């Protein structure tokens, strides 16, 4: 059955930096706070929602324009634009699914002319961050979102391809027939995929071979 929908992670797959939170912490000099929040979450001392609020709180009052400019300095992975154009030429919708945040993901969606995106949201007021985040895509929570995307686009799981790089993408892999690991960050990601690549070149050839 031909591919009728492609769902891609953003950070580490489409953009070089695997973590937009750490990327922004480095820009604003809040790395120590960010490392502490992440450590507390990974150790189970706080929930993902608490982690998100703490990270967003570290950027309270920052200009939205500066945040977006900083994130635009994060380069695209080789082959991103070619893949987006190739999907469009083949009539395959491109959806972005990220546990990153809207000030980054929405710009990527615009650049690649994606057909939709789902991500977390940094709340802003009068052009500045309020220090709060809306959590729509928690860590490890991509599975139900992929199922919802398939329902909304009326696509059979056997006709969908997902692309990811981390363990957080494994629930998405499990919901569809085809998974591609790009620049995988753990052996589990490669093991769960039909194809492993160093960049985004090669995905169109894989789609054409199905």
C-alpha positions as CSV (number, residue, x, y, z in Angstrom):
1,X,0.0,0.0,0.0
2,X,1.4,3.4,-0.9
3,X,2.3,6.0,1.7
4,X,-0.4,8.6,2.2
5,X,0.9,10.5,5.2
6,X,4.3,11.4,6.7
7,X,4.7,12.4,10.3
8,X,8.1,13.8,11.3
9,X,9.7,14.8,14.6
10,X,11.4,18.2,14.4
11,X,14.4,18.4,16.9
12,X,17.3,16.2,15.9
13,X,15.4,15.1,12.7
14,X,14.6,18.3,10.8
15,X,16.7,20.7,12.9
16,X,20.3,19.9,14.0
17,X,19.9,20.5,17.7
18,X,18.1,17.5,19.3
19,X,16.7,19.6,22.2
20,X,15.2,23.1,21.7
21,X,15.0,23.6,25.5
22,X,18.8,23.2,25.9
23,X,19.4,25.3,22.8
24,X,17.4,28.2,24.2
25,X,19.0,27.8,27.7
26,X,22.4,28.1,26.1
27,X,21.3,31.3,24.3
28,X,20.0,32.9,27.4
29,X,22.6,31.6,29.8
30,X,20.1,29.6,31.9
31,X,21.8,26.2,31.3
32,X,22.3,25.4,35.0
33,X,18.6,25.8,35.7
34,X,17.7,23.8,32.6
35,X,20.0,21.0,33.6
36,X,18.5,20.9,37.1
37,X,14.9,20.8,35.7
38,X,15.8,18.0,33.3
39,X,17.6,16.0,36.0
40,X,14.7,16.3,38.3
41,X,12.3,15.1,35.6
42,X,14.4,12.1,34.5
43,X,14.8,11.1,38.1
44,X,11.0,11.2,38.6
45,X,11.1,14.0,41.2
46,X,8.8,16.2,39.1
47,X,6.3,15.5,36.3
48,X,6.7,16.5,32.7
49,X,4.2,19.3,33.2
50,X,6.2,20.6,36.1
51,X,9.4,20.4,34.1
52,X,7.8,22.4,31.3
53,X,6.6,25.1,33.6
54,X,10.0,25.4,35.2
55,X,11.8,25.6,31.9
56,X,9.4,28.2,30.6
57,X,9.7,30.1,33.8
58,X,13.5,30.5,33.2
59,X,12.6,32.6,30.1
60,X,9.9,34.8,31.7
61,X,9.9,38.3,30.2
62,X,12.1,37.3,27.2
63,X,11.2,38.9,23.9
64,X,9.3,36.6,21.5
65,X,11.3,38.1,18.6
66,X,14.6,37.3,20.3
67,X,13.5,33.7,21.0
68,X,12.4,33.1,17.4
69,X,15.7,34.7,16.1
70,X,17.7,32.5,18.3
71,X,15.9,29.3,17.2
72,X,16.3,30.2,13.6
73,X,20.1,30.0,14.1
74,X,19.6,26.2,14.6
75,X,20.4,24.8,11.2
76,X,18.3,22.4,9.2
77,X,19.4,18.8,8.8
78,X,20.6,18.1,5.2
79,X,17.8,17.1,2.9
80,X,15.0,18.7,4.9
81,X,13.8,21.1,2.1
82,X,14.2,18.4,-0.6
83,X,12.2,15.9,1.5
84,X,9.4,18.5,2.0
85,X,9.3,19.3,-1.7
86,X,9.4,15.6,-2.7
87,X,6.4,14.8,-0.4
88,X,4.5,17.7,-1.9
89,X,5.2,16.5,-5.4
90,X,4.0,13.0,-4.4
91,X,0.8,14.4,-2.8
92,X,1.8,13.1,0.6
93,X,0.8,15.4,3.5
94,X,3.6,16.4,5.9
95,X,2.8,16.7,9.6
96,X,5.2,17.7,12.3
97,X,4.9,16.2,15.8
98,X,7.2,17.6,18.4
99,X,7.5,17.9,22.2
100,X,9.3,21.2,21.5
101,X,7.4,24.4,21.4
102,X,5.4,26.5,18.9
103,X,7.8,29.4,18.5
104,X,10.1,27.0,16.9
105,X,7.9,24.3,15.3
106,X,5.5,26.7,13.6
107,X,8.4,28.5,11.9
108,X,9.7,25.1,10.7
109,X,6.2,24.2,9.4
110,X,6.1,27.5,7.5
111,X,9.5,27.0,6.0
112,X,8.7,23.5,4.8
113,X,5.1,24.2,3.8
114,X,3.9,21.5,6.2
115,X,0.3,20.6,6.3
116,X,0.0,20.7,10.1
117,X,1.9,20.5,13.3
118,X,1.4,19.5,16.9
119,X,3.6,20.7,19.7
120,X,3.8,22.4,23.1
121,X,3.1,26.2,23.4
122,X,5.0,29.0,25.1
123,X,2.5,31.5,26.3
124,X,3.1,35.1,25.4
125,X,1.7,38.5,26.1
126,X,2.5,41.8,24.5
127,X,5.4,40.2,22.6
128,X,7.1,38.6,25.7
129,X,7.0,35.2,27.3
130,X,4.9,34.9,30.4
131,X,7.0,32.0,31.8
132,X,4.2,29.4,31.2
133,X,3.8,26.5,28.8
134,X,0.8,24.6,27.4
135,X,1.7,20.9,27.3
136,X,0.1,19.2,24.3
137,X,2.9,16.7,23.5
138,X,4.4,15.3,26.7
139,X,7.5,13.1,26.7
140,X,6.4,9.6,25.6
141,X,3.0,10.8,24.7
142,X,3.1,10.8,20.9
143,X,1.2,7.5,20.4
144,X,-2.3,8.8,21.0
145,X,-1.5,11.9,19.0
146,X,-0.5,9.8,16.0
147,X,-3.7,7.9,16.3
148,X,-5.7,11.1,16.3
149,X,-3.7,12.4,13.2
150,X,-4.6,9.2,11.4
151,X,-8.2,9.6,12.2
152,X,-8.3,13.2,11.1
153,X,-6.6,12.5,7.9
154,X,-8.5,9.3,7.3
155,X,-5.3,7.3,6.7
156,X,-4.8,3.7,7.5
157,X,-1.7,3.0,9.7
158,X,-0.4,0.7,7.0
159,X,-0.1,3.8,4.7
160,X,1.7,6.1,7.2
161,X,5.4,6.7,7.8
162,X,7.0,8.3,10.9
163,X,10.5,9.7,11.3
164,X,12.2,10.2,14.6
165,X,15.5,10.1,16.5
166,X,14.8,9.5,20.2
167,X,13.0,7.1,22.6
168,X,10.2,9.7,22.8
169,X,9.4,8.7,19.1
170,X,9.0,5.0,19.8
171,X,5.3,5.3,20.7
172,X,4.8,7.0,17.3
173,X,6.7,4.2,15.6
174,X,4.4,1.6,17.1
175,X,1.3,3.2,15.7
176,X,2.2,2.9,12.0
177,X,3.6,0.5,9.5
178,X,6.7,2.3,8.5
179,X,9.3,4.0,10.7
180,X,12.6,5.7,9.8
181,X,15.3,6.5,12.3
182,X,17.3,9.7,11.4
183,X,20.4,10.4,13.5
184,X,19.1,8.0,16.2
185,X,20.1,8.8,19.8
186,X,19.8,5.3,21.1
187,X,20.0,1.7,19.7
188,X,16.3,1.2,20.5
189,X,15.3,3.8,17.9
190,X,17.2,2.0,15.1
191,X,15.9,-1.4,16.2
192,X,12.3,-0.2,16.0
193,X,12.8,1.3,12.5
194,X,12.8,-0.3,9.0
195,X,15.5,2.2,7.9
196,X,18.3,4.2,9.7
197,X,19.8,7.3,8.0
198,X,22.4,9.9,8.9
199,X,20.2,12.7,7.4
200,X,16.9,13.2,5.5
201,X,18.3,12.0,2.2
202,X,17.0,8.6,1.3
203,X,13.5,8.8,2.7
204,X,11.9,9.6,-0.7
205,X,13.6,6.6,-2.2
206,X,12.3,4.5,0.6
207,X,8.8,5.8,0.1
208,X,9.0,5.1,-3.6
209,X,10.1,1.5,-3.0
210,X,7.1,0.7,-0.9
